Amino acid sequence: MKRLTIPWLSCLTILLFGSAIGRSATPMLPDSKKILFLGDSITHAGQYVEFVEAYFVTRFPDRTLEFLNLGLPSETVSGLSEEGHAGGQFPRPDLHERLARVLAKTKPDLVIACYGMNDGIYLPYAEERFAAFSNGLVRLREKVSAAGAKMIHVTPPVFDEAKGQGPGYGAALDRYAEWMLQQRSAGWDVVDLHAPMRRFLLERRKTEPNFFLAGDGVHPGTTGHWIMAQQILLHLGAPDLAGTASASEMLRPHPRGEAILKLVQQKQRGLRDAWLTDTGHQRPGMGPGLPLPEAQSKAAELETKLHALARRNE
């Protein structure tokens, strides 16, 4: 597989340096009011989802959009699980076990799904594992469409073989991401964050050999989550973010941007746990959170506060 590279100065321009930005005039997600994020532990961690919501609140304070994060740690869309996963305590949960319930209860207008990191179960590329992954994505699309929602796929984050355990797995995920992008010709709406994360990682390592996005090779830190959010927002139509280097820089044009993000984080994390418990799953060890009605009531209070804060932009 040909690995994509870009010149050092171009990478700096695109990914490292930002510019002063104002409120976006681009109409984004015009037909969506409820956006559901699905994925594994990376989505469950939720920073990139929180950055996406904070962008919308700071740029469009009068719009009411509901962002739901139902990412589940260890999950796959392929239904695969390696022998001895989690020390033999439980197999990886399969999205399809819970998908119908999640869609029926949340009733989203749009589903944004990020899978792939767990789907090759950290082994070199093999056709049978790839087939399980690709078939799982097709089944996901079919169920989302049947539920009356639109579908956006997100390519898996980069796997860092210098930090993670899984020789050859980085190349496997390269192929997974490449196949997903090829499906654009078949009408799939696909956000590519795999290649931008990989470029960023390789360029930084030219001058900082010990630099990493994910300390364990899998789970990105804040910078990795920012790149994920940035690519999703650019895909949705946020040209003001093309040269923005961080979430803090994204928030800087709004005088209360950081305070808004904190309220978004508080709201998101309470709702996530409540929704996961309410819709059900087969992943042991998850905190139950509040009962869903109570979590929704608290979220509504926070929603009112953060939008009021966002409108005070003087």
ZADO-1210 file (C-alpha; in nm, 4 decimals, padded with zeros to 6 digits):
<atoms>
<atom x="00.0000" y="00.0000" z="00.0000" code="MET" pos="1"/>
<atom x="00.1310" y="00.3451" z="-00.0889" code="LYS" pos="2"/>
<atom x="00.1704" y="00.5589" z="00.2213" code="ARG" pos="3"/>
<atom x="00.0592" y="00.9177" z="00.1836" code="LEU" pos="4"/>
<atom x="00.3066" y="01.1902" z="00.2773" code="THR" pos="5"/>
<atom x="00.2953" y="01.5675" z="00.2572" code="ILE" pos="6"/>
<atom x="00.5726" y="01.8240" z="00.2722" code="PRO" pos="7"/>
<atom x="00.6810" y="01.9410" z="00.6166" code="TRP" pos="8"/>
<atom x="00.5728" y="02.3015" z="00.5593" code="LEU" pos="9"/>
<atom x="00.2322" y="02.1919" z="00.4341" code="SER" pos="10"/>
<atom x="00.1827" y="01.9774" z="00.7426" code="CYS" pos="11"/>
<atom x="00.2738" y="02.2710" z="00.9615" code="LEU" pos="12"/>
<atom x="00.0288" y="02.4934" z="00.7782" code="THR" pos="13"/>
<atom x="-00.2554" y="02.2477" z="00.7975" code="ILE" pos="14"/>
<atom x="-00.2093" y="02.0951" z="01.1394" code="LEU" pos="15"/>
<atom x="00.0133" y="02.3043" z="01.3618" code="LEU" pos="16"/>
<atom x="-00.0573" y="02.6716" z="01.3078" code="PHE" pos="17"/>
<atom x="-00.3922" y="02.8408" z="01.3483" code="GLY" pos="18"/>
<atom x="-00.5419" y="03.1716" z="01.2507" code="SER" pos="19"/>
<atom x="-00.7892" y="03.4049" z="01.4150" code="ALA" pos="20"/>
<atom x="-01.1390" y="03.2879" z="01.3321" code="ILE" pos="21"/>
<atom x="-01.4848" y="03.4284" z="01.3726" code="GLY" pos="22"/>
<atom x="-01.8268" y="03.2720" z="01.3888" code="ARG" pos="23"/>
<atom x="-01.8813" y="03.0385" z="01.0959" code="SER" pos="24"/>
<atom x="-02.1468" y="03.1445" z="00.8467" code="ALA" pos="25"/>
<atom x="-02.1640" y="02.7976" z="00.6917" code="THR" pos="26"/>
<atom x="-02.4962" y="02.6201" z="00.7546" code="PRO" pos="27"/>
<atom x="-02.3924" y="02.2909" z="00.9090" code="MET" pos="28"/>
<atom x="-02.6142" y="01.9864" z="00.9653" code="LEU" pos="29"/>
<atom x="-02.9223" y="02.1703" z="00.8351" code="PRO" pos="30"/>
<atom x="-03.1450" y="01.8594" z="00.8501" code="ASP" pos="31"/>
<atom x="-03.0253" y="01.7174" z="01.1810" code="SER" pos="32"/>
<atom x="-03.1339" y="01.7919" z="01.5355" code="LYS" pos="33"/>
<atom x="-03.0176" y="01.4759" z="01.7132" code="LYS" pos="34"/>
<atom x="-02.6711" y="01.3384" z="01.6361" code="ILE" pos="35"/>
<atom x="-02.5678" y="00.9993" z="01.7737" code="LEU" pos="36"/>
<atom x="-02.2018" y="00.9002" z="01.8046" code="PHE" pos="37"/>
<atom x="-02.1184" y="00.5290" z="01.8125" code="LEU" pos="38"/>
<atom x="-01.7788" y="00.3702" z="01.8603" code="GLY" pos="39"/>
<atom x="-01.5441" y="00.1949" z="02.0983" code="ASP" pos="40"/>
<atom x="-01.3443" y="00.3217" z="02.3991" code="SER" pos="41"/>
<atom x="-01.2057" y="00.6138" z="02.1981" code="ILE" pos="42"/>
<atom x="-01.5556" y="00.7443" z="02.1375" code="THR" pos="43"/>
<atom x="-01.6576" y="00.6568" z="02.4920" code="HIS" pos="44"/>
<atom x="-01.3731" y="00.8764" z="02.6214" code="ALA" pos="45"/>
<atom x="-01.5603" y="01.1432" z="02.4336" code="GLY" pos="46"/>
<atom x="-01.3215" y="01.4354" z="02.4011" code="GLN" pos="47"/>
<atom x="-01.3653" y="01.4612" z="02.0257" code="TYR" pos="48"/>
<atom x="-01.7448" y="01.4514" z="02.0644" code="VAL" pos="49"/>
<atom x="-01.7259" y="01.7285" z="02.3249" code="GLU" pos="50"/>
<atom x="-01.5076" y="01.9409" z="02.0972" code="PHE" pos="51"/>
<atom x="-01.7584" y="01.8965" z="01.8137" code="VAL" pos="52"/>
<atom x="-02.0487" y="02.0047" z="02.0333" code="GLU" pos="53"/>
<atom x="-01.8548" y="02.2995" z="02.1765" code="ALA" pos="54"/>
<atom x="-01.7865" y="02.4201" z="01.8234" code="TYR" pos="55"/>
<atom x="-02.1561" y="02.4225" z="01.7396" code="PHE" pos="56"/>
<atom x="-02.2506" y="02.5969" z="02.0632" code="VAL" pos="57"/>
<atom x="-01.9913" y="02.8725" z="02.0211" code="THR" pos="58"/>
<atom x="-02.0637" y="02.9259" z="01.6499" code="ARG" pos="59"/>
<atom x="-02.4406" y="02.8710" z="01.6470" code="PHE" pos="60"/>
<atom x="-02.5673" y="02.9598" z="01.9970" code="PRO" pos="61"/>
<atom x="-02.9293" y="02.9876" z="01.8846" code="ASP" pos="62"/>
<atom x="-02.9465" y="02.6382" z="01.7373" code="ARG" pos="63"/>
<atom x="-03.0651" y="02.3470" z="01.9458" code="THR" pos="64"/>
<atom x="-02.8747" y="02.0315" z="01.8558" code="LEU" pos="65"/>
<atom x="-02.8580" y="01.7187" z="02.0690" code="GLU" pos="66"/>
<atom x="-02.5294" y="01.5292" z="02.0644" code="PHE" pos="67"/>
<atom x="-02.5438" y="01.1805" z="02.2162" code="LEU" pos="68"/>
<atom x="-02.2333" y="00.9732" z="02.2847" code="ASN" pos="69"/>
<atom x="-02.3034" y="00.6005" z="02.3197" code="LEU" pos="70"/>
<atom x="-01.9509" y="00.4759" z="02.2551" code="GLY" pos="71"/>
<atom x="-01.8770" y="00.1493" z="02.4369" code="LEU" pos="72"/>
<atom x="-01.5264" y="00.0367" z="02.5416" code="PRO" pos="73"/>
<atom x="-01.3915" y="-00.2817" z="02.3773" code="SER" pos="74"/>
<atom x="-01.6711" y="-00.2865" z="02.1189" code="GLU" pos="75"/>
<atom x="-01.6385" y="-00.3956" z="01.7569" code="THR" pos="76"/>
<atom x="-01.8622" y="-00.3661" z="01.4530" code="VAL" pos="77"/>
<atom x="-01.7160" y="-00.6926" z="01.3213" code="SER" pos="78"/>
<atom x="-01.8303" y="-00.9158" z="01.6070" code="GLY" pos="79"/>
<atom x="-01.4749" y="-01.0459" z="01.6488" code="LEU" pos="80"/>
<atom x="-01.2908" y="-01.0963" z="01.9757" code="SER" pos="81"/>
<atom x="-00.9441" y="-01.2293" z="02.0423" code="GLU" pos="82"/>
<atom x="-00.8877" y="-01.5284" z="02.2674" code="GLU" pos="83"/>
<atom x="-00.8259" y="-01.4207" z="02.6249" code="GLY" pos="84"/>
<atom x="-00.9560" y="-01.0669" z="02.5772" code="HIS" pos="85"/>
<atom x="-00.9522" y="-00.8726" z="02.9047" code="ALA" pos="86"/>
<atom x="-00.7605" y="-01.1529" z="03.0676" code="GLY" pos="87"/>
<atom x="-01.0333" y="-01.3972" z="02.9707" code="GLY" pos="88"/>
<atom x="-01.2989" y="-01.2087" z="03.1675" code="GLN" pos="89"/>
<atom x="-01.5299" y="-01.1325" z="02.8752" code="PHE" pos="90"/>
<atom x="-01.5311" y="-01.1249" z="02.4938" code="PRO" pos="91"/>
<atom x="-01.5494" y="-00.7969" z="02.3099" code="ARG" pos="92"/>
<atom x="-01.9072" y="-00.6704" z="02.2846" code="PRO" pos="93"/>
<atom x="-02.0609" y="-00.6630" z="01.9378" code="ASP" pos="94"/>
<atom x="-02.2331" y="-00.3388" z="01.8331" code="LEU" pos="95"/>
<atom x="-02.5062" y="-00.5351" z="01.6589" code="HIS" pos="96"/>
<atom x="-02.6210" y="-00.6867" z="01.9859" code="GLU" pos="97"/>
<atom x="-02.7386" y="-00.3438" z="02.1058" code="ARG" pos="98"/>
<atom x="-02.7775" y="-00.1394" z="01.7870" code="LEU" pos="99"/>
<atom x="-03.1516" y="-00.1913" z="01.7359" code="ALA" pos="100"/>
<atom x="-03.2249" y="-00.0856" z="02.0943" code="ARG" pos="101"/>
<atom x="-03.0008" y="00.2195" z="02.0709" code="VAL" pos="102"/>
<atom x="-03.1605" y="00.3394" z="01.7490" code="LEU" pos="103"/>
<atom x="-03.5146" y="00.2767" z="01.8753" code="ALA" pos="104"/>
<atom x="-03.4576" y="00.4655" z="02.2005" code="LYS" pos="105"/>
<atom x="-03.2444" y="00.7567" z="02.0823" code="THR" pos="106"/>
<atom x="-03.4216" y="00.8152" z="01.7475" code="LYS" pos="107"/>
<atom x="-03.1308" y="01.0016" z="01.5849" code="PRO" pos="108"/>
<atom x="-03.1410" y="01.2059" z="01.2652" code="ASP" pos="109"/>
<atom x="-02.7730" y="01.1371" z="01.2030" code="LEU" pos="110"/>
<atom x="-02.5364" y="00.8621" z="01.3179" code="VAL" pos="111"/>
<atom x="-02.1595" y="00.9201" z="01.3200" code="ILE" pos="112"/>
<atom x="-01.9730" y="00.5936" z="01.3782" code="ALA" pos="113"/>
<atom x="-01.6016" y="00.5370" z="01.4382" code="CYS" pos="114"/>
<atom x="-01.4978" y="00.1709" z="01.4309" code="TYR" pos="115"/>
<atom x="-01.1959" y="-00.0256" z="01.3187" code="GLY" pos="116"/>
<atom x="-00.9435" y="00.0102" z="01.5985" code="MET" pos="117"/>
<atom x="-01.0588" y="-00.3118" z="01.7707" code="ASN" pos="118"/>
<atom x="-01.1957" y="-00.4873" z="01.4644" code="ASP" pos="119"/>
<atom x="-00.8771" y="-00.6494" z="01.3425" code="GLY" pos="120"/>
<atom x="-00.8128" y="-00.7616" z="01.7034" code="ILE" pos="121"/>
<atom x="-00.4551" y="-00.6291" z="01.6871" code="TYR" pos="122"/>
<atom x="-00.3287" y="-00.8865" z="01.4380" code="LEU" pos="123"/>
<atom x="-00.1780" y="-00.8400" z="01.0913" code="PRO" pos="124"/>
<atom x="-00.4188" y="-00.8025" z="00.8017" code="TYR" pos="125"/>
<atom x="-00.6238" y="-01.1097" z="00.7112" code="ALA" pos="126"/>
<atom x="-00.9071" y="-01.1349" z="00.4606" code="GLU" pos="127"/>
<atom x="-01.1456" y="-01.3079" z="00.7009" code="GLU" pos="128"/>
<atom x="-01.1076" y="-01.0375" z="00.9644" code="ARG" pos="129"/>
<atom x="-01.1429" y="-00.7640" z="00.7054" code="PHE" pos="130"/>
<atom x="-01.4575" y="-00.9312" z="00.5705" code="ALA" pos="131"/>
<atom x="-01.6115" y="-00.9334" z="00.9183" code="ALA" pos="132"/>
<atom x="-01.5308" y="-00.5624" z="00.9539" code="PHE" pos="133"/>
<atom x="-01.6630" y="-00.4559" z="00.6147" code="SER" pos="134"/>
<atom x="-01.9761" y="-00.6684" z="00.6497" code="ASN" pos="135"/>
<atom x="-02.0334" y="-00.5184" z="00.9934" code="GLY" pos="136"/>
<atom x="-02.0228" y="-00.1672" z="00.8498" code="LEU" pos="137"/>
<atom x="-02.2687" y="-00.2615" z="00.5760" code="VAL" pos="138"/>
<atom x="-02.5077" y="-00.4041" z="00.8359" code="ARG" pos="139"/>
<atom x="-02.4704" y="-00.0866" z="01.0416" code="LEU" pos="140"/>
<atom x="-02.5590" y="00.1270" z="00.7392" code="ARG" pos="141"/>
<atom x="-02.8637" y="-00.0846" z="00.6647" code="GLU" pos="142"/>
<atom x="-02.9976" y="-00.0603" z="01.0195" code="LYS" pos="143"/>
<atom x="-02.9370" y="00.3138" z="01.0409" code="VAL" pos="144"/>
<atom x="-03.1132" y="00.3682" z="00.7095" code="SER" pos="145"/>
<atom x="-03.4067" y="00.1515" z="00.8190" code="ALA" pos="146"/>
<atom x="-03.4349" y="00.3697" z="01.1295" code="ALA" pos="147"/>
<atom x="-03.4718" y="00.6777" z="00.9078" code="GLY" pos="148"/>
<atom x="-03.1358" y="00.8340" z="00.9942" code="ALA" pos="149"/>
<atom x="-02.8407" y="00.9469" z="00.7866" code="LYS" pos="150"/>
<atom x="-02.5025" y="00.7773" z="00.8253" code="MET" pos="151"/>
<atom x="-02.1505" y="00.9182" z="00.8429" code="ILE" pos="152"/>
<atom x="-01.8609" y="00.6755" z="00.8790" code="HIS" pos="153"/>
<atom x="-01.5299" y="00.7786" z="01.0347" code="VAL" pos="154"/>
<atom x="-01.2089" y="00.5964" z="00.9509" code="THR" pos="155"/>
<atom x="-01.0275" y="00.4449" z="01.2509" code="PRO" pos="156"/>
<atom x="-00.7642" y="00.6482" z="01.4344" code="PRO" pos="157"/>
<atom x="-00.4035" y="00.5603" z="01.3648" code="VAL" pos="158"/>
<atom x="-00.2476" y="00.2681" z="01.5520" code="PHE" pos="159"/>
<atom x="00.1038" y="00.3510" z="01.6708" code="ASP" pos="160"/>
<atom x="00.3196" y="00.0393" z="01.6507" code="GLU" pos="161"/>
<atom x="00.6000" y="00.2162" z="01.8361" code="ALA" pos="162"/>
<atom x="00.3785" y="00.2325" z="02.1442" code="LYS" pos="163"/>
<atom x="00.1177" y="-00.0421" z="02.1076" code="GLY" pos="164"/>
<atom x="00.1274" y="-00.4191" z="02.1076" code="GLN" pos="165"/>
<atom x="00.0425" y="-00.5486" z="01.7639" code="GLY" pos="166"/>
<atom x="00.3196" y="-00.5792" z="01.5025" code="PRO" pos="167"/>
<atom x="00.1748" y="-00.5163" z="01.1571" code="GLY" pos="168"/>
<atom x="-00.1511" y="-00.3788" z="01.2896" code="TYR" pos="169"/>
<atom x="-00.0816" y="-00.0265" z="01.1720" code="GLY" pos="170"/>
<atom x="-00.0687" y="-00.1500" z="00.8126" code="ALA" pos="171"/>
<atom x="-00.3906" y="-00.3463" z="00.8663" code="ALA" pos="172"/>
<atom x="-00.5763" y="-00.0336" z="00.9762" code="LEU" pos="173"/>
<atom x="-00.4267" y="00.1557" z="00.6806" code="ASP" pos="174"/>
<atom x="-00.6043" y="-00.0945" z="00.4555" code="ARG" pos="175"/>
<atom x="-00.9290" y="-00.0732" z="00.6528" code="TYR" pos="176"/>
<atom x="-00.9289" y="00.3055" z="00.6209" code="ALA" pos="177"/>
<atom x="-00.8390" y="00.2928" z="00.2507" code="GLU" pos="178"/>
<atom x="-01.1309" y="00.0571" z="00.1801" code="TRP" pos="179"/>
<atom x="-01.3720" y="00.2860" z="00.3657" code="MET" pos="180"/>
<atom x="-01.2620" y="00.5831" z="00.1568" code="LEU" pos="181"/>
<atom x="-01.3143" y="00.3804" z="-00.1597" code="GLN" pos="182"/>
<atom x="-01.6795" y="00.3386" z="-00.0598" code="GLN" pos="183"/>
<atom x="-01.7355" y="00.7077" z="-00.1239" code="ARG" pos="184"/>
<atom x="-01.7762" y="00.6112" z="-00.4886" code="SER" pos="185"/>
<atom x="-02.0701" y="00.3945" z="-00.3796" code="ALA" pos="186"/>
<atom x="-02.2359" y="00.6858" z="-00.1999" code="GLY" pos="187"/>
<atom x="-02.0944" y="00.6406" z="00.1500" code="TRP" pos="188"/>
<atom x="-02.0333" y="00.9571" z="00.3497" code="ASP" pos="189"/>
<atom x="-01.6888" y="00.8980" z="00.5023" code="VAL" pos="190"/>
<atom x="-01.4710" y="01.1260" z="00.7161" code="VAL" pos="191"/>
<atom x="-01.1012" y="01.0455" z="00.6933" code="ASP" pos="192"/>
<atom x="-00.9187" y="01.1076" z="01.0173" code="LEU" pos="193"/>
<atom x="-00.6815" y="00.8105" z="00.9846" code="HIS" pos="194"/>
<atom x="-00.4512" y="00.9715" z="00.7273" code="ALA" pos="195"/>
<atom x="-00.4378" y="01.3163" z="00.8954" code="PRO" pos="196"/>
<atom x="-00.3514" y="01.1566" z="01.2303" code="MET" pos="197"/>
<atom x="-00.0853" y="00.9420" z="01.0693" code="ARG" pos="198"/>
<atom x="00.0682" y="01.2410" z="00.8865" code="ARG" pos="199"/>
<atom x="00.0707" y="01.4475" z="01.2033" code="PHE" pos="200"/>
<atom x="00.2386" y="01.1690" z="01.4000" code="LEU" pos="201"/>
<atom x="00.5091" y="01.1042" z="01.1398" code="LEU" pos="202"/>
<atom x="00.5879" y="01.4724" z="01.0858" code="GLU" pos="203"/>
<atom x="00.6244" y="01.5419" z="01.4556" code="ARG" pos="204"/>
<atom x="00.8517" y="01.2403" z="01.4976" code="ARG" pos="205"/>
<atom x="01.0933" y="01.3884" z="01.2464" code="LYS" pos="206"/>
<atom x="01.1912" y="01.6469" z="01.5067" code="THR" pos="207"/>
<atom x="01.0600" y="01.4790" z="01.8251" code="GLU" pos="208"/>
<atom x="01.1397" y="01.1067" z="01.7982" code="PRO" pos="209"/>
<atom x="00.9588" y="01.0262" z="02.1225" code="ASN" pos="210"/>
<atom x="00.6387" y="01.2118" z="02.0345" code="PHE" pos="211"/>
<atom x="00.3144" y="01.0141" z="02.0469" code="PHE" pos="212"/>
<atom x="-00.0591" y="01.0731" z="02.0086" code="LEU" pos="213"/>
<atom x="-00.1518" y="00.7644" z="02.2113" code="ALA" pos="214"/>
<atom x="00.0661" y="00.6470" z="02.4987" code="GLY" pos="215"/>
<atom x="-00.0516" y="00.2885" z="02.4500" code="ASP" pos="216"/>
<atom x="-00.0647" y="00.3148" z="02.0706" code="GLY" pos="217"/>
<atom x="-00.4449" y="00.3007" z="02.0748" code="VAL" pos="218"/>
<atom x="-00.6168" y="00.5639" z="02.2881" code="HIS" pos="219"/>
<atom x="-00.5402" y="00.9201" z="02.1741" code="PRO" pos="220"/>
<atom x="-00.4769" y="01.1992" z="02.4189" code="GLY" pos="221"/>
<atom x="-00.6137" y="01.5505" z="02.3834" code="THR" pos="222"/>
<atom x="-00.4156" y="01.6310" z="02.0680" code="THR" pos="223"/>
<atom x="-00.5376" y="01.3160" z="01.8963" code="GLY" pos="224"/>
<atom x="-00.8979" y="01.3847" z="01.9930" code="HIS" pos="225"/>
<atom x="-00.8601" y="01.7374" z="01.8600" code="TRP" pos="226"/>
<atom x="-00.7434" y="01.6085" z="01.5212" code="ILE" pos="227"/>
<atom x="-01.0438" y="01.3743" z="01.5156" code="MET" pos="228"/>
<atom x="-01.2871" y="01.6557" z="01.5963" code="ALA" pos="229"/>
<atom x="-01.1218" y="01.8900" z="01.3481" code="GLN" pos="230"/>
<atom x="-01.1524" y="01.6435" z="01.0608" code="GLN" pos="231"/>
<atom x="-01.5185" y="01.5741" z="01.1398" code="ILE" pos="232"/>
<atom x="-01.5974" y="01.9451" z="01.1613" code="LEU" pos="233"/>
<atom x="-01.4109" y="02.0239" z="00.8391" code="LEU" pos="234"/>
<atom x="-01.6087" y="01.7475" z="00.6704" code="HIS" pos="235"/>
<atom x="-01.9324" y="01.8951" z="00.7994" code="LEU" pos="236"/>
<atom x="-01.8439" y="02.2383" z="00.6633" code="GLY" pos="237"/>
<atom x="-01.6293" y="02.4361" z="00.9073" code="ALA" pos="238"/>
<atom x="-01.3656" y="02.6044" z="00.6879" code="PRO" pos="239"/>
<atom x="-01.2578" y="02.8309" z="00.9739" code="ASP" pos="240"/>
<atom x="-01.0854" y="02.5313" z="01.1334" code="LEU" pos="241"/>
<atom x="-00.8503" y="02.4429" z="00.8480" code="ALA" pos="242"/>
<atom x="-00.5465" y="02.5909" z="01.0207" code="GLY" pos="243"/>
<atom x="-00.6518" y="02.5575" z="01.3832" code="THR" pos="244"/>
<atom x="-00.3943" y="02.3817" z="01.5984" code="ALA" pos="245"/>
<atom x="-00.5963" y="02.2878" z="01.9073" code="SER" pos="246"/>
<atom x="-00.9358" y="02.2853" z="02.0726" code="ALA" pos="247"/>
<atom x="-00.8278" y="02.5822" z="02.2831" code="SER" pos="248"/>
<atom x="-00.7564" y="02.7758" z="01.9667" code="GLU" pos="249"/>
<atom x="-01.0946" y="02.6723" z="01.8268" code="MET" pos="250"/>
<atom x="-01.2619" y="02.8166" z="02.1375" code="LEU" pos="251"/>
<atom x="-01.0508" y="03.1335" z="02.1567" code="ARG" pos="252"/>
<atom x="-01.2715" y="03.3525" z="01.9325" code="PRO" pos="253"/>
<atom x="-01.5521" y="03.3208" z="02.1880" code="HIS" pos="254"/>
<atom x="-01.4762" y="03.5069" z="02.5131" code="PRO" pos="255"/>
<atom x="-01.6338" y="03.2268" z="02.7160" code="ARG" pos="256"/>
<atom x="-01.5251" y="02.9350" z="02.5015" code="GLY" pos="257"/>
<atom x="-01.3421" y="02.7402" z="02.7724" code="GLU" pos="258"/>
<atom x="-01.6318" y="02.7778" z="03.0165" code="ALA" pos="259"/>
<atom x="-01.8702" y="02.6522" z="02.7488" code="ILE" pos="260"/>
<atom x="-01.6523" y="02.3462" z="02.6882" code="LEU" pos="261"/>
<atom x="-01.6552" y="02.2630" z="03.0607" code="LYS" pos="262"/>
<atom x="-02.0352" y="02.2706" z="03.0667" code="LEU" pos="263"/>
<atom x="-02.0487" y="02.0562" z="02.7523" code="VAL" pos="264"/>
<atom x="-01.8162" y="01.8027" z="02.9144" code="GLN" pos="265"/>
<atom x="-02.0254" y="01.7898" z="03.2313" code="GLN" pos="266"/>
<atom x="-02.3427" y="01.7382" z="03.0314" code="LYS" pos="267"/>
<atom x="-02.1964" y="01.4812" z="02.7935" code="GLN" pos="268"/>
<atom x="-02.0417" y="01.2592" z="03.0599" code="ARG" pos="269"/>
<atom x="-02.3572" y="01.2391" z="03.2681" code="GLY" pos="270"/>
<atom x="-02.5771" y="01.1577" z="02.9700" code="LEU" pos="271"/>
<atom x="-02.3369" y="00.9009" z="02.8234" code="ARG" pos="272"/>
<atom x="-02.3421" y="00.6717" z="03.1242" code="ASP" pos="273"/>
<atom x="-02.7164" y="00.7044" z="03.1695" code="ALA" pos="274"/>
<atom x="-02.7886" y="00.6236" z="02.8042" code="TRP" pos="275"/>
<atom x="-02.5564" y="00.3237" z="02.8005" code="LEU" pos="276"/>
<atom x="-02.7312" y="00.1775" z="03.1034" code="THR" pos="277"/>
<atom x="-03.0786" y="00.2537" z="02.9697" code="ASP" pos="278"/>
<atom x="-03.0185" y="00.1000" z="02.6275" code="THR" pos="279"/>
<atom x="-02.8257" y="-00.1979" z="02.7640" code="GLY" pos="280"/>
<atom x="-02.5002" y="-00.3631" z="02.6609" code="HIS" pos="281"/>
<atom x="-02.2808" y="-00.6654" z="02.7328" code="GLN" pos="282"/>
<atom x="-01.9675" y="-00.4900" z="02.8537" code="ARG" pos="283"/>
<atom x="-01.8947" y="-00.5631" z="03.2227" code="PRO" pos="284"/>
<atom x="-01.7464" y="-00.3063" z="03.4556" code="GLY" pos="285"/>
<atom x="-01.9316" y="00.0015" z="03.3320" code="MET" pos="286"/>
<atom x="-02.0624" y="00.2586" z="03.5792" code="GLY" pos="287"/>
<atom x="-02.4430" y="00.2779" z="03.5748" code="PRO" pos="288"/>
<atom x="-02.4735" y="00.6556" z="03.5930" code="GLY" pos="289"/>
<atom x="-02.7961" y="00.8280" z="03.6895" code="LEU" pos="290"/>
<atom x="-03.1391" y="00.7024" z="03.5846" code="PRO" pos="291"/>
<atom x="-03.1979" y="00.8400" z="03.2358" code="LEU" pos="292"/>
<atom x="-03.4849" y="01.0818" z="03.3247" code="PRO" pos="293"/>
<atom x="-03.2739" y="01.2350" z="03.6008" code="GLU" pos="294"/>
<atom x="-02.9698" y="01.2622" z="03.3742" code="ALA" pos="295"/>
<atom x="-03.1810" y="01.4254" z="03.1025" code="GLN" pos="296"/>
<atom x="-03.3218" y="01.6751" z="03.3502" code="SER" pos="297"/>
<atom x="-02.9730" y="01.7738" z="03.4651" code="LYS" pos="298"/>
<atom x="-02.8571" y="01.7901" z="03.1026" code="ALA" pos="299"/>
<atom x="-03.1445" y="02.0251" z="03.0149" code="ALA" pos="300"/>
<atom x="-03.0379" y="02.2610" z="03.2934" code="GLU" pos="301"/>
<atom x="-02.6794" y="02.2583" z="03.1681" code="LEU" pos="302"/>
<atom x="-02.7984" y="02.3088" z="02.8102" code="GLU" pos="303"/>
<atom x="-02.9838" y="02.6239" z="02.9119" code="THR" pos="304"/>
<atom x="-02.6776" y="02.7551" z="03.0941" code="LYS" pos="305"/>
<atom x="-02.4301" y="02.6888" z="02.8162" code="LEU" pos="306"/>
<atom x="-02.6456" y="02.8441" z="02.5425" code="HIS" pos="307"/>
<atom x="-02.7070" y="03.1497" z="02.7592" code="ALA" pos="308"/>
<atom x="-02.3329" y="03.1703" z="02.8099" code="LEU" pos="309"/>
<atom x="-02.2720" y="03.1323" z="02.4386" code="ALA" pos="310"/>
<atom x="-02.5063" y="03.4201" z="02.3530" code="ARG" pos="311"/>
<atom x="-02.3111" y="03.6521" z="02.5827" code="ARG" pos="312"/>
<atom x="-02.0399" y="03.6983" z="02.3244" code="ASN" pos="313"/>
<atom x="-01.9531" y="04.0588" z="02.3970" code="GLU" pos="314"/>
</atoms>
